[in-house]
Amino acid sequence: MTGVSIQTRGDLALLRMEHGKVQALDVELCQALTQAAREIEASAHKAAVLTGTGSCFSAGVDLRRILDGGPGYIERFLSALDEMLAALFALNKPLVAAINGHAIAGGCVIACACDWRVMGDEHGRIGVPELQVGVAYPWLALEIMRVAVRPEVFQEMVLLGTQFEGADARAKGLVHDLTPAADVQSRAQEIAEQLARIPGQAFALAKQQERARILHGWRASEAHRQRVLAVWQDPGTHTSIREYLNKALGKSR
């Protein structure tokens, strides 16, 4: 499985990430999500639902590709990641995340780029442990998180890397709806249908006004992008990534 599938359900577009076992983010998945967002924006669909496959929404960046790909791959990946997050965050139609399982690191950011988040009440964690891994946040990723959560929760998530399960994620305001795991998709579609009834031009303008400042700042942040790139390419960062992966592998045994 690779990429993103799009199905039509009435006025809704149903987007499903289907990329390996855990929807790990690499250049190819980022590009597929960007293309899907552009197709939805140009289509007659009035709203969209985004979900993952199996027990994982997305486990975040494919760190092994980062280690193996070299500086050129890292630069291409960060550019593709930025473009994908911007395409989702600026989508001119309602976008609902159906968080079917773990949404970690970049997976959490993708969910937070959506307008509404529905999560199952068990068997899933959501959070952004980037600093614990040792990688720098891209500018837009961090700003998306700032929009999505309250200031005190933002600090806890970003600085401490705290990850939350369903009930805690709802209590922290990180997700809007908590539902039995079997009902995540149907509840997300219900919310999307409700949002689709809002006149499209009015919704698009309100969303544009809310997010224009952030997107403008992102486009003007070239110096910061270069600093982020330097951190991701740094050998010391790769050592931290290896240590993180070894620790995670040890826990999974």
N, C-alpha and C positions, 0 to 999 in steps of 0.2 A: 504494500500500500504506500502511496506517496501522493502528497499534494493536498488539495482541497476539493471536495465535491460540492456541487450546488444542486439542490432540488427545489421545486416550486410547490408550495402548499397554499392555494388560494392567492392572496395578495402578498404572502410571505416568501422570502428566500431562506432556505435552510442550508447553512454552510457547515460542513463537517471536516475538521482536520483529520486526515488519514495519512499518517507519516511515521512509519516504523511502529515500535511498541508503545512509545510514550509521547508522540508528537514533539520530539526534540527539535528545537529551532536551529535551522541551518539556512544557508543562502537559498536553497530550493524551496523550503517551506515558506520562508519570508516572502519570496517572490510570488509564490502561489497565492498567499493571502492578500498581497497587494493587488494582484490581478483580479481575484474574486471580488474585492471591495470595489474596484473600478467597474467591474461588470454589473454589480448590484446598483451602483450609483447611476449608471446609464440605463438601467432597465426600468420596467414598469412596476416592479415590486415596491410595496409601500413600507416595508420594514423587513428586518432580517434577524435570524437567530444563528449564533455561532456556538458550536460545540466541538468536543473531541471524540475519541473513539475508545472503546473499552473502559478501563478504570482510570483513565487519565485525560484531563483536558489538555494540558501541556506541561511537561516537566522542565521547560525552560531551555536554555541554550545547550546545544550539543557540545559539551566541553571537550570531548575527545577530538572532534573536528577542529576545534580551536587549537589544541595542542599539536595536531598532526598537519594542519593546513598551511602553517607558515604565515609570515607577515602579509603576503598578498591576499590570502584567503580571509584573514582577520579584517583587513580593510574592506573587502567586498562584503563580508558578513555584516559589519556594523552599518555600512551604507544601506544594505537591504533591510536590516532591522529597523533603522530609522524610517525608511520609506513605508514599510509595512505599518508601523505604529501610527504614522501620520495619516495613512489612508483609512485606517479603522477609526482613529480618534476624530477625524474631520468628516467622516461619512455623513452625507446630507440627509440620511434617513435613520429612523430608530434602529439601534442595534442592541440585541439582548444576548448576554452570555448565558448559555446553559452549561454550568460547570459540573460536568459528569463525573469528576474525580479530581485528582491532584492538579492544582494550578500553582506551580512553583516558579519563582524567579520571573523570567520572561513570560511564562504562562500566566502568572498573576497579573503582570502588566497588560497583557492582551485582554484579559477579563476586565481590568479596570479601564481600558480604553472604550469599553462598551457603555451604553447608556443605562443599562440595568443588568443586575447579576442575580441569577437563581442558582442555588447550590443544594446538593443533597445533604441530608442531615447526618450522614455517617460515611466512613471510608473515603475521606478526602481532606487534604490539607491545602491551605493557600497562604502564600507569603513570598517575601523577596529577600533571600539570604545572600545577595550579591556581595556585600561587604565581608561576610564570613568566608566566601569563596576567595575573595581577594581581587575581584574585578570592579572597575569603576562603572557607575551608572551613566549611560548615555543621557544627554540633557533632556530629551523628550520623555524618556522612560520615567525619570524621576519626577518630572512635572505632571505626568499622567497620574502617578501615585499621589501627588499632593492634592490634585483635584478630587480623587476618589475617596479619601479618608480624612477623618478629623485630625487636627494638628498633633494631638497627643498620641494618636494611633500611628500617624505617619512616622513620628520619632521612634516609636517602639518597633515598628516593622523595618524601617530603613536602617537604623543604627544597631539594633539588637538582632535583627534578622528573625524576629519571632514569627512563627507560622501557626495558623489557627485552623482548627477543625470547625465543622459546620456551626454548632451552637455559638461558639466563641466568635466566629467570623461574623455571624449575624448580630451578636451583642455589640461588637466593635463597629458596626456599620459598614463593614467591608463588603458584605453582600446584602441585597435588599430582601430576598426571599429565601426561606429555608423550607425544603419539602422532602418527602421520602425520595430516596435515590431513583426509584422507578418512575417518579412523576416529574423529574427535572425537565425533561424535554417538553412535556405537555404544558407544564406551568410556564416555561419560557415562551412557548408559542402563544399562550393565553395573554401574557403581558405584551408580546409583540403585536398581537391583534388589537389590543387596547390602544397602544401607541400609534398604530397604523391609522386609527380613526381621527387622529389630529390632522388638520389640513397641512399638507406637505410643505408648502412654502413657509407657513408660519413656524413649523417645527425647525426647518432648515435654518431660518434666520435666527431663531433663538439659540440654536446650537452654535451657529457661526459666531454670534456675539459672545457667547460664553467662552469659546475656545480660541478666538482670533488672537488674543494677546499671547497665549502660550505658543501657538503655531508661529506667530511672528518672531517671538524670542528664539524659537528653535531654528528658524531659517537664518537668524542673525548670529548663531552661536558657533561659527566655524572654528574660532580659536579654541573653544571648549571641546569641540569634536576632535581636534588634533591632539589635545591633551588626553582625552579618553582613549583614543587610538594608541597613543604611546604607552599607556598603562596596560592595555590588553596585549600589546606586543612585547612587553617587558619580560625577560626571562624570569625575574623574581615572581611575577604574576603567575607564570606557568608552573613554577614550583608550588605556589599556593594552591593552584587548581589541582595538581597531582595529589597533594596532601589531602585536599577535600574529597577527591574521588576515592582515594584509598580508604579514608575514614568511612565514607558512605558505603563502599563495598563491604567493609568489615561489619558494619551494622546490618547489612542485608543478608549475611550468611547465617 
